Amino acid sequence: MSLDILRSSIEEKDRAIITLIAERMDIVKEIAREKERQGLSVRIPDQASAVLDRAMKESANLGLDPAPVREIFQILVRMSEELQDLLREKKG
C-alpha cells in the first residue's frame, strides 16, 4: 500500500476515535445527572481505578503496551470529571 493510502486509513481511524470520545462524553453527561440525583461525588476513585485497570488489561490482551494506553485513559477520566464539574457549576 502507498503511504498516502496508509495515512488516509490513519485519518479515518482518528476520526472514529474522536467520534467515540464525543459519544463517551455524552454518556458522561448522563452519569453526571445520575450522580447528582443520587448525591454522589463527581470523583469516585474506585471507579476511576476500575476504568484504568480495564483499559490496561484490554490493551495487554490486544498486544499493546499498557502504559501509554493508561495515560490515554487517565486523560479520558480527567475529561469526564472536568465535564461533570462544569455541569454542576452551571446548575449551581
C-alpha positions, 0 to 999 in steps of 0.5 A: 500500500502507498503511504498516502493510502496508509495515512488516509486509513490513519485519518479515518481511524482518528476520526472514529476515535474522536467520534467515540470520545464525543459519544463517551462524553455524552454518556458522561453527561448522563452519569453526571445527572445520575450522580447528582440525583443520587448525591454522589461525588463527581470523583469516585476513585474506585471507579476511576481505578476500575476504568484504568485497570480495564483499559490496561488489561484490554490493551495487554490482551490486544498486544499493546503496551499498557502504559501509554494506553493508561495515560490515554485513559487517565486523560479520558477520566480527567475529561469526564470529571472536568465535564461533570464539574462544569455541569454542576457549576452551571446548575449551581 
